[in-house]
């Protein structure tokens, strides 16, 4: 298999179009067409991880965090980022990153945290705007069902738990073909009226190119009239953070003890206890201060996240319990998620879970 083949499998879980605009995801180092001998999955592609990849004969590192994030003007080995890139290039090791594409995936980072904490009824906390698009096209009525079937197969028409969703309006289309045209029906130079269906289907933006290709390939017209628009409707299957429910309400300190045990945490930075039961739990892996307002609005009793600053703890305002368990700690199980996923998809391929420690924060 090539890196491109592996990337296609990963994009089934976390399409790169799900990533935030500021992010840097996808293949960061290497040739997309190179054959893969083995895969090492990690949170960070640091020098020690690259050494581990060499030892395990893996020429592809799948990393959650991007080693290349800001612009790089020189590669002189100054700093850990440059050294890691140089070593990867020297040893012909490719680096592929998922980061916020996996953060926004319905079965991604935050779903894994929910599973670890055994939360029920999990759902997206902050739906990603601009993730839903709509196609409107015009098809001869006798070809309408066939085109719809092809569009559904390409991923259009899925709304929540429903598939093959569409809307059709009957009408009359008109066109007049010139001497260079090859019309589906009608005579060159004469106005032709055709009974057509206006078809509307929605789709997630990662499906756009495939859906347009499908439409153009199977539509009977030489020139295909269609419109693509981006919808503001919130989409429940893409977005940051999640909220779920514990099976039974428990007091705050008991919840913290469970949180420590399940997330391998020794210290929790938190806002003031509210002396109320915990039932609804919001989670957001990585830096999650921006989710405080959304967690409140969703009715969460606690938000489990990381990297909260001093003044951000005030935003709890006696409405929610904020629990900062550490950046690495919130994302530590992400590499397990990826290994499990790839092992199911590629059962006969060499996939290794990185044993290298990449958490830069220590506790005394």
Secondary structure, DSSP 8 states (H G I E B T S, - for coil): -BHHHHHHHHHHHS-GGGS-TT---EEEES-TT-B-S-EEEES---HHHHHHHHHTT--EEEESS-S--S-----SS-SHHHHHHHHHHHTT-EEEE-THHHHSBTTSHHHHHHHHTT-EEEEEEEE-TT-EEEEEEEEEGGGHHHHHHHHHHTT-S-BTTB-S--EEEEEEEEEE--TT---SSS-TTSEEEEEEEEEEEEEEGGGHHHHHHHHHHH-SSSS--EEEEEE-S--TTBEEEEEEEEEEEE-HHHHHHHHHHHTT-S--EE----SS-EEEEEEEEEE-GGGHHHHHHTT-SEEEEE---GGGGGGGTTTSEEEE--HHHHHTTHHHHHHHHHHHHSTTS-EEE-----------
